[in-house]
Amino acid sequence: PVIHAFSVEPQQIKLGGCVTLSWKTGGGTSWVTIVRGEHIVLDPAPLSGSVQDCPDVSGKVGYRLVAFNPEDERVRQDRTVKVVS
């Protein structure tokens, strides 16, 4: 599996605000999971697309995209957003 792009915008928001996660995968990817901390945002997610998420805590919030192939090989990318109150 290959992650061609993974972004979270904007990189800083006020508490109560939302971010847009955008991604594109390929290279034999068959399954995509997106999580915020321990919270599942999308599972399964489409192989490419975008989704809005609204973190409910302040501080640094981490997002992870994991792409899997049929052999259960995986790659991941992490992004961080700063949530201010």
C-alpha positions in Angstrom: 0.0 0.0 0.0 1.0 3.6 -0.7 -0.2 6.9 0.8 0.1 9.5 -1.9 -1.3 12.3 0.2 -2.6 12.9 3.7 -3.4 16.4 5.0 -5.3 18.0 7.9 -6.3 21.6 7.5 -6.2 24.0 9.1 -3.4 23.1 11.4 -4.7 25.3 14.2 -8.4 25.7 15.2 -10.4 27.0 18.2 -12.1 24.5 20.5 -15.5 23.7 18.8 -14.0 24.2 15.3 -13.5 21.5 12.7 -10.7 20.4 10.4 -10.9 18.7 7.0 -8.9 15.6 6.5 -8.0 14.7 2.9 -6.1 11.7 1.5 -5.2 9.7 -1.5 -3.9 6.1 -1.5 -2.8 3.6 -4.1 -0.2 0.9 -4.7 -2.6 -2.0 -4.0 -4.3 -0.4 -1.0 -7.5 -2.3 -0.2 -8.5 -0.8 3.2 -8.0 2.6 4.8 -8.6 3.5 8.5 -8.4 7.1 9.9 -8.2 7.7 13.7 -7.9 10.6 16.0 -6.1 9.5 19.1 -8.1 6.4 20.1 -11.2 7.5 18.3 -12.1 6.0 14.9 -12.9 8.8 12.4 -13.6 6.4 9.5 -13.2 2.6 9.2 -13.4 1.7 6.4 -12.6 4.9 4.6 -12.6 5.2 0.9 -9.2 4.8 -0.8 -9.3 8.6 -1.5 -11.5 11.4 -0.2 -12.1 13.9 2.5 -14.0 14.1 5.8 -14.6 16.8 8.4 -13.8 16.1 12.1 -14.4 18.3 15.1 -12.0 17.5 18.0 -13.6 18.0 21.5 -10.4 18.6 23.5 -7.8 21.4 23.4 -4.1 20.9 23.0 -2.3 18.8 20.3 -4.6 16.4 18.6 -3.1 13.6 16.5 -4.6 12.0 13.4 -3.3 8.8 11.8 -4.1 7.3 8.4 -3.3 3.6 7.9 -3.5 2.0 4.5 -3.6 -1.8 4.3 -3.3 -4.3 1.3 -4.8 -7.8 1.1 -1.6 -9.3 2.6 -2.2 -7.1 5.7 0.9 -5.1 5.0 0.4 -1.5 6.2 1.8 2.0 5.9 0.8 5.0 8.0 1.1 8.7 8.2 0.5 11.0 11.2 -0.6 14.7 11.3 -1.1 17.0 14.3 -3.5 19.8 14.8 -3.3 22.4 17.6 -6.7 23.1 19.3 -6.8 26.3 21.3 -9.5 27.3 23.8 
